[in-house]
Amino acid sequence: MKTVTIVLGDFNGEVEGDVIGVDYGAYICVLKDITMMLACGDFDSVTPDQFQAIESYANETIALNPEKDLTDFDYAYRLCADYERILVVGGLGRRRDHEYLNVMIAMQDSRVEIVDDQNRMQRLDAGTYVINKQDYQYISFLIITPGFITLEGFKYPLTNQPIKPNDTFLTSNEIINSSGTVYLEEAAVLMIQSKP
C-alpha cells in the first residue's frame, strides 16, 4: 500500500513510506534524523537556522506565502492524491482550530489516519472491518452519514443498529479480545481508538 506520513508536530513512533514535513513538523523530522521527500509550509514556526537544517533534510522544500487560503497541512494533504494511505502524526493538540481542521479532513477521506500518543482516528465507509485492539482500550464512533452498524467482539455489541449524525451512544466501547468486527451498511463513521 503506497503510504505517506505527514509530520505536523512532535510525535513518538515511526514514520511509514514517504515523509512530508510541514512547518515545525519538518524541523521535528530534522531532530529525529528523518529524511523528507518534501518539506512545506510558511515556516513561520521555525528560526532561520532551523529552516536551513530543514532544507538539508528535505529532497524538496516549498516555502508558502503566510497569507494564503489553505493551512500548511491542507496544502500538504492536497499533494497526496496518489497515495492509498495518509498517516498524519503530530496533528492533535496545541492549536484547536488546526486540530479541528485536521479531524475534518480525516472525516472526509478514509485514506487519512491521524495518530498521536493517545489516539488513533480514521473514517470508515460502508463495509466490513476487523479492528485490532492493540494498546487502545476504548473505541468510539462518530456518525458522519446515517445507516446501520453491527459490532461483534465488543463489550457493547450491536446488531443492525440504525445510526444517524449526532447520536452519542457509540462512545467508549471496548474490544473484548484482540480484535472486533465492524459492519457498516450505508453509514460512514469516524472511528476513534483511545488509550486509557
N, CA and C of each residue as an Amber inpcrd file, in Angstrom:
protein
   588
   0.8520000  -1.1780000   0.0000000   0.0000000   0.0000000   0.0000000
   0.8970000   1.2400000   0.0000000   0.6910000   2.1050000  -0.9520000
   1.5180000   3.3110000  -1.0750000   1.1390000   4.2870000   0.0400000
   2.1020000   4.5430000   0.9320000   1.8480000   5.3110000   2.1530000
   2.7270000   6.5510000   2.2070000   2.1560000   7.6110000   2.7570000
   2.9160000   8.8240000   3.0550000   2.6310000   9.2010000   4.5020000
   3.6500000   9.6560000   5.2050000   3.4780000  10.1920000   6.5510000
   3.6360000  11.7020000   6.4860000   2.6230000  12.4060000   6.9880000
   2.6930000  13.8630000   7.0890000   2.9860000  14.1990000   8.5440000
   4.1240000  14.8380000   8.7820000   4.5450000  15.1860000  10.1400000
   4.1870000  16.6470000  10.3960000   3.2700000  16.8580000  11.3610000
   2.8140000  18.2140000  11.6840000   3.4250000  18.7550000  12.9660000
   3.9040000  17.8650000  13.8240000   4.4660000  18.2850000  15.1030000
   5.1880000  17.1180000  15.7360000   5.5160000  17.2600000  17.0030000
   6.2590000  16.2200000  17.7050000   5.4170000  14.9540000  17.8160000
   6.0840000  13.8180000  17.8030000   5.3880000  12.5360000  17.8790000
   6.3420000  11.4680000  18.3780000   5.7810000  10.3990000  18.8910000
   6.5380000   9.2000000  19.2240000   6.1450000   8.1370000  18.2140000
   7.0440000   7.2430000  17.9150000   6.7170000   6.1910000  16.9610000
   7.4940000   6.3510000  15.6750000   7.0460000   5.6260000  14.6830000
   7.7530000   5.5500000  13.4140000   6.9590000   6.2330000  12.3030000
   7.6770000   6.6660000  11.2870000   7.0350000   7.1400000  10.0680000
   6.9760000   5.9620000   9.0990000   6.0820000   6.0470000   8.1260000
   5.9530000   4.9850000   7.1330000   5.9180000   5.5970000   5.7430000
   6.5700000   4.9390000   4.8000000   6.5470000   5.3920000   3.4130000
   7.2770000   6.7070000   3.2210000   6.8080000   7.4820000   2.2560000
   7.3750000   8.8040000   2.0110000   7.0240000   9.7210000   3.1760000
   7.8310000  10.7540000   3.3800000   7.6130000  11.6710000   4.5060000
   7.5230000  13.1000000   3.9920000   6.4640000  13.7840000   4.4550000
   6.3140000  15.2200000   4.2050000   6.3340000  15.9150000   5.5600000
   7.2960000  16.7950000   5.7680000   7.3590000  17.5930000   6.9880000
   6.6830000  18.9260000   6.7460000   5.7880000  19.2990000   7.6400000
   5.0050000  20.5200000   7.4580000   5.3670000  21.5300000   8.5400000
   5.8840000  22.6860000   8.1090000   6.2570000  23.7780000   9.0010000
   7.1500000  23.2530000  10.1350000   6.7660000  23.4460000  11.4010000
   7.6220000  22.9910000  12.5040000   7.7650000  21.4700000  12.5050000
   6.7870000  20.7740000  11.9540000   6.9030000  19.3190000  11.8260000
   8.1160000  18.9190000  11.0050000   8.4960000  19.7550000  10.0350000
   9.6990000  19.4780000   9.2490000  10.9380000  19.5470000  10.1400000
  10.9420000  20.4890000  11.0780000  12.0840000  20.5670000  11.9950000
  12.0890000  19.3820000  12.9590000  10.9150000  18.8910000  13.3300000
  10.8500000  17.6680000  14.1430000  11.5220000  16.5230000  13.3930000
  11.3130000  16.4490000  12.0820000  11.9840000  15.4220000  11.2770000
  13.4990000  15.5640000  11.3620000  13.9910000  16.7920000  11.3340000
  15.4320000  17.0320000  11.4760000  15.9120000  16.4930000  12.8200000
  15.1890000  16.8250000  13.8870000  15.5870000  16.3850000  15.2280000
  15.5730000  14.8660000  15.3660000  14.7040000  14.1990000  14.6100000
  14.5970000  12.7400000  14.6680000  15.4130000  12.0620000  13.5630000
  16.1950000  12.8460000  12.8270000  17.0610000  12.3310000  11.7670000
  16.2630000  11.5910000  10.6880000  15.1540000  12.1990000  10.2640000
  14.2840000  11.6190000   9.2380000  14.4120000  12.4500000   7.9620000
  14.8150000  11.8080000   6.8830000  14.8910000  12.4850000   5.5910000
  13.4880000  12.6250000   5.0150000  13.1820000  13.8060000   4.5150000
  11.8550000  14.0910000   3.9660000  11.8840000  14.1220000   2.4470000
  10.8490000  13.5660000   1.8520000  10.6400000  13.7210000   0.4190000
  10.3710000  15.1950000   0.1280000   9.6050000  15.8310000   1.0590000
   9.2070000  17.2200000   0.8820000   9.0480000  17.8870000   2.2360000
   9.4890000  19.1220000   2.3310000   9.1740000  19.9880000   3.4730000
   8.3930000  21.1610000   2.9070000   7.2610000  21.4760000   3.5330000
   6.4680000  22.5890000   3.0250000   5.8230000  23.3480000   4.1730000
   5.4090000  24.5650000   3.8760000   4.7580000  25.4090000   4.8650000
   5.2320000  26.8350000   4.7120000   4.6470000  27.7170000   5.5160000
   5.1440000  29.0960000   5.5030000   6.3400000  29.2560000   6.4360000
   6.6110000  28.2430000   7.2300000   7.7710000  28.1830000   8.1210000
   7.8440000  29.3630000   9.0730000   6.6700000  29.8290000   9.5010000
   6.6250000  30.9110000  10.4830000   6.8870000  30.4060000  11.8980000
   7.0080000  29.0910000  12.0530000   7.2380000  28.5000000  13.3780000
   8.6850000  28.0770000  13.5930000   9.5610000  28.3850000  12.6400000
  10.9610000  27.9860000  12.7730000  11.8780000  29.1980000  12.6190000
  13.0620000  29.0830000  13.1790000  14.0730000  30.1330000  13.0530000
  14.8010000  29.9710000  11.7120000  15.5480000  30.9890000  11.2780000
  16.3270000  30.8420000  10.0390000  17.3090000  29.6630000  10.0920000
  17.9430000  29.4360000  11.2400000  18.8600000  28.2920000  11.3630000
  18.1100000  26.9670000  11.2490000  16.9310000  26.8960000  11.8610000
  16.1240000  25.6770000  11.7620000  15.6800000  25.4430000  10.3180000
  15.3140000  26.5140000   9.6210000  14.9020000  26.3810000   8.2210000
  16.0540000  25.8610000   7.3680000  17.2570000  26.3410000   7.6390000
  18.4260000  25.8670000   6.8980000  18.6350000  24.3690000   7.1330000
  18.4570000  23.9300000   8.3750000  18.5760000  22.4990000   8.6830000
  17.4860000  21.6990000   7.9620000  16.2740000  22.2430000   7.9280000
  15.1660000  21.5790000   7.2250000  15.5270000  21.3680000   5.7570000
  16.0640000  22.4030000   5.1200000  16.4270000  22.2910000   3.6990000
  17.4480000  21.1800000   3.4660000  18.3430000  20.9690000   4.4340000
  19.3640000  19.9310000   4.2620000  18.7960000  18.5220000   4.4470000
  17.6280000  18.3960000   5.0760000  16.9980000  17.0890000   5.3050000
  15.8770000  16.7940000   4.3100000  15.5450000  17.7290000   3.4520000
  14.4270000  17.5510000   2.5220000  14.9280000  17.4710000   1.0830000
  14.3630000  16.5330000   0.3310000  14.6920000  16.4500000  -1.0910000
  14.1690000  17.6670000  -1.8450000  13.0620000  18.2220000  -1.3400000
  12.4730000  19.4250000  -1.9310000  11.8520000  20.2470000  -0.8130000
  11.9510000  21.5650000  -0.9260000  11.3430000  22.4650000   0.0570000
  10.4610000  23.4660000  -0.6740000   9.2300000  23.6040000  -0.1900000
   8.3030000  24.5870000  -0.7520000   7.9220000  25.5570000   0.3580000
   8.3880000  26.7990000   0.2280000   8.0490000  27.8370000   1.2060000
   6.8020000  28.5650000   0.7130000   5.7400000  28.4800000   1.4970000
   4.4610000  29.0830000   1.1300000   4.3600000  30.5070000   1.6530000
   3.5750000  31.3050000   0.9770000   3.2780000  32.6520000   1.4480000
   2.4370000  32.5380000   2.7210000   2.7920000  33.2590000   3.7940000
   1.9860000  33.1880000   5.0260000   0.5390000  33.6340000   4.8300000
   0.2910000  34.4770000   3.8390000  -1.0760000  34.9280000   3.5630000
  -1.6500000  34.0590000   2.4470000  -2.3640000  32.9930000   2.8630000
  -2.8830000  32.0250000   1.9060000  -4.2490000  31.5420000   2.3570000
  -4.9450000  30.8480000   1.4630000  -6.2930000  30.3680000   1.7570000
  -6.3130000  28.9660000   2.3550000  -5.1730000  28.2910000   2.4040000
  -5.0750000  26.9360000   2.9440000  -4.1410000  26.9280000   4.1400000
  -4.3930000  26.0310000   5.0850000  -3.3940000  25.8190000   6.1270000
  -2.2280000  25.0530000   5.5040000  -1.1050000  25.0430000   6.1960000
   0.0580000  24.3050000   5.7010000  -0.2800000  22.8210000   5.5330000
  -1.0240000  22.2510000   6.4960000  -1.4100000  20.8400000   6.3960000
  -2.3240000  20.5990000   5.2010000  -3.2970000  21.4620000   5.0080000
  -4.2210000  21.2970000   3.8860000  -3.4460000  21.3180000   2.5650000
  -2.4540000  22.1790000   2.4760000  -1.6170000  22.2320000   1.2790000
  -0.9140000  20.8860000   1.0720000  -0.2790000  20.3790000   2.1440000
   0.4390000  19.1040000   2.0510000  -0.5160000  17.9630000   1.7010000
  -1.6750000  17.9570000   2.3320000  -2.6750000  16.9130000   2.0860000
  -3.0790000  16.8720000   0.6140000  -3.2370000  18.0170000   0.0050000
  -3.6630000  18.0780000  -1.3980000  -2.5970000  17.5480000  -2.3550000
  -1.3750000  17.4010000  -1.8730000  -0.3030000  16.8310000  -2.6930000
  -0.3070000  15.3020000  -2.6660000  -1.1960000  14.7060000  -1.8900000
  -1.1550000  13.2620000  -1.6240000  -2.2020000  12.4650000  -2.3910000
  -2.6580000  12.9720000  -3.5160000  -3.7300000  12.3080000  -4.2710000
  -3.3540000  10.8950000  -4.7130000  -2.0760000  10.6220000  -4.9370000
  -1.6550000   9.3160000  -5.4470000  -1.3960000   8.2830000  -4.3530000
  -1.5920000   8.6590000  -3.1040000  -1.3180000   7.7260000  -2.0050000
  -2.5870000   7.0000000  -1.5730000  -2.4180000   5.7370000  -1.1980000
  -3.5410000   4.9360000  -0.7090000  -3.7600000   5.1240000   0.7930000
  -2.7130000   5.5170000   1.5020000  -2.7980000   5.7140000   2.9560000
  -2.0110000   6.9670000   3.3170000  -2.6530000   7.8300000   4.1160000
  -2.0170000   9.0720000   4.5580000  -1.9880000   9.0490000   6.0790000
  -0.8170000   8.8010000   6.6470000  -0.6360000   8.7600000   8.0950000
  -0.2500000  10.1590000   8.5620000  -1.0150000  10.7130000   9.4880000
  -0.7630000  12.0660000   9.9890000  -0.3230000  11.9640000  11.4410000
   0.8730000  12.4680000  11.7480000   1.3820000  12.4520000  13.1210000
   1.6340000  13.8850000  13.5780000   1.4840000  14.1100000  14.8740000
   1.6840000  15.4490000  15.4250000   0.5670000  16.4060000  15.0620000
  -0.6110000  15.8850000  14.7070000  -1.6980000  16.7330000  14.2390000
  -2.7860000  17.0120000  15.2540000  -2.6020000  16.5480000  16.4840000
  -3.5930000  16.7910000  17.5360000  -2.9390000  17.5640000  18.6680000
  -3.7410000  18.3500000  19.3810000  -3.1930000  19.1600000  20.4670000
  -2.7840000  20.5310000  19.9580000  -2.1690000  21.2860000  20.8190000
  -1.7540000  22.6550000  20.5050000  -2.9310000  23.4940000  20.0450000
  -2.9200000  24.0360000  18.8290000  -3.9940000  24.9420000  18.3810000
  -5.2560000  24.1620000  18.0370000  -6.3510000  24.5020000  18.7130000
  -7.6160000  23.7930000  18.4970000  -8.1660000  23.9990000  17.0890000
  -8.0160000  25.2040000  16.5300000  -8.5580000  25.4360000  15.1930000
  -7.9050000  24.5140000  14.1670000  -6.5840000  24.3580000  14.2590000
  -5.8810000  23.4610000  13.3430000  -6.2370000  22.0050000  13.6310000
  -6.3620000  21.6710000  14.9010000  -6.7320000  20.3060000  15.2750000
  -8.0840000  19.9330000  14.6690000  -9.0680000  20.8200000  14.7740000
 -10.3910000  20.5330000  14.2190000 -10.3390000  20.4150000  12.6970000
  -9.5550000  21.2580000  12.0500000  -9.4090000  21.1470000  10.6040000
  -8.8170000  19.7890000  10.2370000  -7.8000000  19.3530000  10.9730000
  -7.1800000  18.0580000  10.7010000  -8.2020000  16.9330000  10.8290000
  -9.0300000  16.9910000  11.8750000 -10.0670000  15.9770000  12.0790000
 -11.1120000  16.0630000  10.9650000 -11.4590000  17.2760000  10.5500000
 -12.4250000  17.4370000   9.4530000 -11.9210000  16.7630000   8.1800000
 -10.6390000  16.9030000   7.8990000 -10.0770000  16.2560000   6.7110000
 -10.1560000  14.7430000   6.8570000  -9.8620000  14.2230000   8.0570000
  -9.9760000  12.7780000   8.2930000 -11.4150000  12.3030000   8.1260000
 -12.3720000  13.1270000   8.5080000 -13.7830000  12.7500000   8.3720000
 -14.2180000  12.6900000   6.9030000 -13.4890000  13.3620000   6.0290000
 -13.8490000  13.3980000   4.6120000 -13.1210000  12.3500000   3.7760000
 -12.0180000  11.8110000   4.2870000 -11.1590000  10.9620000   3.4580000
 -10.7060000   9.7400000   4.2540000 -11.1620000   8.5630000   3.8630000
 -10.8370000   7.3390000   4.6050000  -9.3700000   6.9380000   4.4650000
  -8.6200000   7.5800000   3.5770000  -7.1840000   7.2910000   3.4740000
  -6.3990000   7.9180000   4.6190000  -6.9860000   8.9210000   5.2720000
  -6.2860000   9.6760000   6.3160000  -6.4400000   8.9730000   7.6590000
  -5.3190000   8.7430000   8.3140000  -5.2940000   8.1510000   9.6510000
  -4.4750000   9.0850000  10.5440000  -5.1250000   9.6560000  11.5580000
  -4.4370000  10.5700000  12.4680000  -4.0600000   9.7960000  13.7250000
  -2.7840000   9.8520000  14.0850000  -2.2840000   9.0970000  15.2300000
  -1.4720000  10.0200000  16.1260000  -1.7020000   9.9160000  17.4320000
  -0.8160000  10.5540000  18.4080000  -0.5480000   9.5460000  19.5210000
   0.0810000   9.9950000  20.6050000   0.4360000   9.0760000  21.6900000
  -0.7820000   8.4430000  22.3410000  -1.9330000   9.0850000  22.2440000
  -3.1250000   8.6600000  22.9760000  -4.2290000   8.1000000  22.0800000
  -4.3020000   8.5420000  20.8380000  -5.4590000   8.2450000  19.9910000
  -5.0660000   7.8540000  18.5770000  -6.0020000   7.1830000  17.9330000
  -5.9150000   6.8730000  16.5050000  -7.3000000   7.0960000  15.9380000
  -7.4050000   7.8270000  14.8320000  -8.7240000   8.0520000  14.2410000
  -8.6700000   7.9160000  12.7290000  -9.7820000   7.3670000  12.1970000
  -9.8690000   7.1440000  10.7620000 -11.3270000   6.9820000  10.3610000
 -11.6570000   7.4690000   9.1730000 -13.0040000   7.3100000   8.6230000
 -13.1780000   5.8760000   8.1280000 -14.3390000   5.3040000   8.4350000
 -14.7310000   4.0050000   7.9000000 -15.9930000   4.2090000   7.0700000
 -15.9420000   3.8140000   5.8140000 -17.1160000   3.8790000   4.9450000
 -17.8560000   2.5470000   5.0120000 -19.0010000   2.4530000   4.3350000
 -19.7830000   1.2160000   4.3380000 -18.8890000   0.0360000   3.9690000
 -18.9970000  -1.0450000   4.7580000 -18.1700000  -2.2230000   4.5320000
 -17.9470000  -2.9790000   5.8230000 -17.0260000  -3.9330000   5.7790000
 -16.6880000  -4.7730000   6.9280000 -15.2360000  -4.5180000   7.3090000
 -14.9930000  -4.3390000   8.6040000 -13.6560000  -4.0180000   9.0970000
 -13.3260000  -4.8660000  10.3170000 -12.1460000  -5.4730000  10.3180000
 -11.6230000  -6.1240000  11.5170000 -10.6740000  -5.1200000  12.1590000
 -11.0220000  -4.6980000  13.3740000 -10.2560000  -3.6610000  14.0660000
  -9.4020000  -4.3180000  15.1420000  -8.0920000  -4.1300000  15.0580000
  -7.1870000  -4.6670000  16.0750000  -7.1720000  -3.7540000  17.2850000
  -7.2510000  -4.3620000  18.4560000  -7.2980000  -3.5910000  19.6980000
  -5.9820000  -2.8680000  19.9560000  -4.8640000  -3.5400000  19.7370000
  -3.5290000  -3.0220000  20.0280000  -3.4870000  -2.5190000  21.4740000
  -2.9820000  -1.3180000  21.7030000  -2.9050000  -0.7500000  23.0570000
  -4.0930000   0.1470000  23.3750000  -5.0960000   0.1560000  22.5140000
  -6.2290000   1.0630000  22.6860000  -7.3410000   0.3700000  23.4760000
  -7.6460000   0.9080000  24.6400000  -8.6870000   0.3160000  25.4800000
 -10.0830000   0.6840000  24.9930000 -10.2460000   1.9110000  24.5350000
 -11.5780000   2.4050000  24.1780000 -11.6970000   2.6210000  22.6740000
 -12.9260000   2.4950000  22.2020000 -13.2080000   2.7570000  20.7960000
 -14.5620000   3.4470000  20.6990000 -14.6010000   4.5230000  19.9390000
 -15.8310000   5.2940000  19.7510000 -16.0440000   5.5240000  18.2620000
 -17.2970000   5.7950000  17.9150000 -17.6430000   6.0610000  16.5240000
 -18.4950000   7.3200000  16.4600000 -18.0520000   8.2970000  15.6770000
 -18.8450000   9.4950000  15.4100000 -19.4900000   9.3060000  14.0450000
 -20.8010000   9.4480000  13.9940000 -21.5180000   9.1600000  12.7560000
 -21.3970000  10.3350000  11.7900000 -20.9580000  10.0280000  10.5740000
 -20.8310000  11.0330000   9.5260000 -22.0680000  11.0080000   8.6300000
 -22.4540000   9.8160000   8.1970000 -23.6730000   9.6590000   7.3940000
 -24.5160000   8.5370000   7.9860000 -25.8410000   8.6140000   7.8660000
 -26.7150000   7.6270000   8.5010000 -26.6500000   6.2600000   7.8260000
 -27.1100000   5.2660000   8.5720000 -27.1520000   3.8990000   8.0630000
 -27.3290000   2.9380000   9.2190000 -26.6150000   1.8080000   9.1460000
 -26.7460000   0.7650000  10.1650000 -25.3610000   0.2570000  10.5460000
 -25.2020000  -0.1020000  11.8340000 -23.9250000  -0.6110000  12.3250000
 -24.1450000  -1.9040000  13.1020000 -23.2220000  -2.8510000  12.9140000
 -23.1740000  -4.0790000  13.6990000 -21.7790000  -4.1720000  14.2970000
 -21.7080000  -4.4460000  15.5910000 -20.4330000  -4.5880000  16.2940000
 -20.3570000  -5.9880000  16.8860000 -19.3340000  -6.7540000  16.5140000
 -19.1180000  -8.0950000  17.0580000 -17.7590000  -8.1340000  17.7360000
 -17.7050000  -8.7750000  18.9130000 -16.4610000  -8.8340000  19.6700000
 -16.2370000  -7.5950000  20.5100000 -17.3030000  -6.8600000  20.7850000
 -17.2490000  -5.6380000  21.5750000 -17.9560000  -5.8490000  22.9140000
 -17.5620000  -5.0790000  23.9120000 -18.2110000  -5.1390000  25.2240000
 -19.6960000  -4.8210000  25.1000000 -20.0170000  -3.8530000  24.2580000
 -21.4120000  -3.4850000  23.9980000 -21.7030000  -3.7800000  22.5260000
 -22.1050000  -5.0240000  22.2120000 -22.3510000  -5.3920000  20.8170000
 -23.6390000  -4.7550000  20.2940000 -23.7090000  -4.6220000  18.9990000
 -24.9080000  -4.1060000  18.3330000 -25.1800000  -4.9580000  17.1010000
 -26.4460000  -5.0740000  16.7500000 -26.8260000  -5.8100000  15.5510000
 -27.7420000  -4.9490000  14.6930000 -27.2320000  -4.5860000  13.5270000
 -28.0140000  -3.8170000  12.5520000 -28.7050000  -2.6030000  13.1840000
 -27.9650000  -1.9000000  14.0370000 -28.4920000  -0.7390000  14.7650000
 -28.5510000   0.4830000  13.8440000 -29.7250000   1.1120000  13.7070000
 -29.7840000   2.3540000  12.9290000 -28.9570000   3.4500000  13.6220000
 -28.2090000   4.1970000  12.8290000 -27.4160000   5.3040000  13.3720000
 -27.5880000   6.5260000  12.4820000 -27.4330000   7.6960000  13.1090000
 -27.5260000   8.9550000  12.3690000 -26.5900000   9.9680000  13.0260000
 -26.1890000  11.0060000  12.2820000 -25.3260000  12.0290000  12.8770000
 -25.9330000  12.5790000  14.1650000 -25.0650000  12.8990000  15.0940000
 -25.3930000  13.4260000  16.4250000 -25.8140000  12.3530000  17.4200000
 -25.9360000  11.0710000  17.0110000 -26.1130000  10.0050000  18.0000000
 -24.8490000   9.9380000  18.8520000 -25.0180000   9.7460000  20.1500000
 -23.8580000   9.7330000  21.0520000 -23.6360000   8.3870000  21.7310000
 -24.4510000   7.3910000  21.4370000 -24.3510000   6.1210000  22.1640000
 -23.1990000   5.2300000  21.6910000 -22.4550000   5.6430000  20.6970000
 -21.3370000   4.8390000  20.2040000 -20.0000000   5.2900000  20.7930000
 -20.0520000   5.8350000  21.9930000 -18.8600000   6.3520000  22.6650000
 -18.3860000   5.3760000  23.7360000 -17.0670000   5.2400000  23.8640000
 -16.4240000   4.4810000  24.9500000 -16.8180000   3.0120000  24.9940000
 -16.8370000   2.3700000  23.8440000 -16.9980000   0.9270000  23.7940000
 -15.6150000   0.3010000  23.9600000 -15.5500000  -1.0190000  24.0280000
 -14.2700000  -1.7070000  24.1790000 -14.2790000  -2.9810000  23.3580000
 -13.1570000  -3.2870000  22.7320000 -12.9790000  -4.5650000  22.0460000
 -12.6070000  -5.5870000  23.1120000 -13.3120000  -6.7210000  23.1360000
 -13.1410000  -7.6980000  24.2170000 -11.8020000  -8.4260000  24.1210000
 -11.4790000  -8.9830000  22.9640000 -10.2380000  -9.7380000  22.8040000
  -9.2360000  -8.9210000  21.9930000  -8.5350000  -9.5560000  21.0740000
  -7.5100000  -8.8300000  20.3190000  -8.0790000  -8.0390000  19.1450000
  -9.2940000  -8.3890000  18.7040000  -9.8930000  -7.6530000  17.5910000
 -11.4070000  -7.7320000  17.6590000 -12.0550000  -6.8050000  17.0020000
 -13.5060000  -6.7850000  16.8810000 -13.8660000  -6.4900000  15.4380000
 -15.0920000  -6.8200000  15.0670000 -15.5300000  -6.6200000  13.6900000
 -16.6350000  -5.5740000  13.6390000 -16.4860000  -4.6530000  12.7060000
 -17.4630000  -3.5870000  12.4900000 -18.0660000  -3.7780000  11.1050000
 -19.3840000  -3.8350000  11.0540000 -20.1140000  -3.9030000   9.7900000
 -20.8970000  -2.6060000   9.6390000 -20.6750000  -1.9080000   8.5540000
 -21.4030000  -0.6710000   8.2820000 -22.2120000  -0.8390000   7.0040000
 -23.4970000  -0.5890000   7.0990000 -24.3660000  -0.6200000   5.9270000
 -24.8210000   0.8080000   5.6560000 -24.4270000   1.3290000   4.5140000
 -24.7390000   2.6910000   4.0760000 -23.9940000   3.7550000   4.8830000
 -23.7390000   3.5230000   6.1370000 -23.1860000   4.5350000   7.0420000
 -21.6960000   4.7720000   6.8090000 -21.2510000   5.9560000   7.2310000
 -19.8310000   6.2750000   7.3570000 -19.6300000   6.8400000   8.7540000
 -18.5260000   6.4530000   9.3910000 -18.2470000   6.8990000  10.7560000
 -16.7860000   7.3160000  10.8630000 -16.4930000   8.1270000  11.8700000
 -15.1150000   8.3920000  12.2570000 -14.8340000   7.5060000  13.4550000
 -13.9340000   6.5500000  13.2820000 -13.5510000   5.6540000  14.3700000
 -12.4250000   6.3070000  15.1660000 -12.5670000   6.3300000  16.4860000
 -11.5350000   6.8770000  17.3610000 -11.1620000   5.8120000  18.3750000
  -9.9240000   5.3530000  18.3350000  -9.4090000   4.4230000  19.3340000
  -8.5620000   5.2200000  20.3120000  -8.7490000   4.9580000  21.6170000
  -8.0590000   5.7420000  22.6470000  -7.4400000   4.8390000  23.6950000
  -6.2790000   5.2460000  24.1670000  -5.6370000   4.5560000  25.2860000
  -6.2350000   5.0740000  26.5850000  -6.1150000   4.2760000  27.6680000
  -6.7000000   4.7300000  28.9580000  -6.0200000   5.9830000  29.4890000
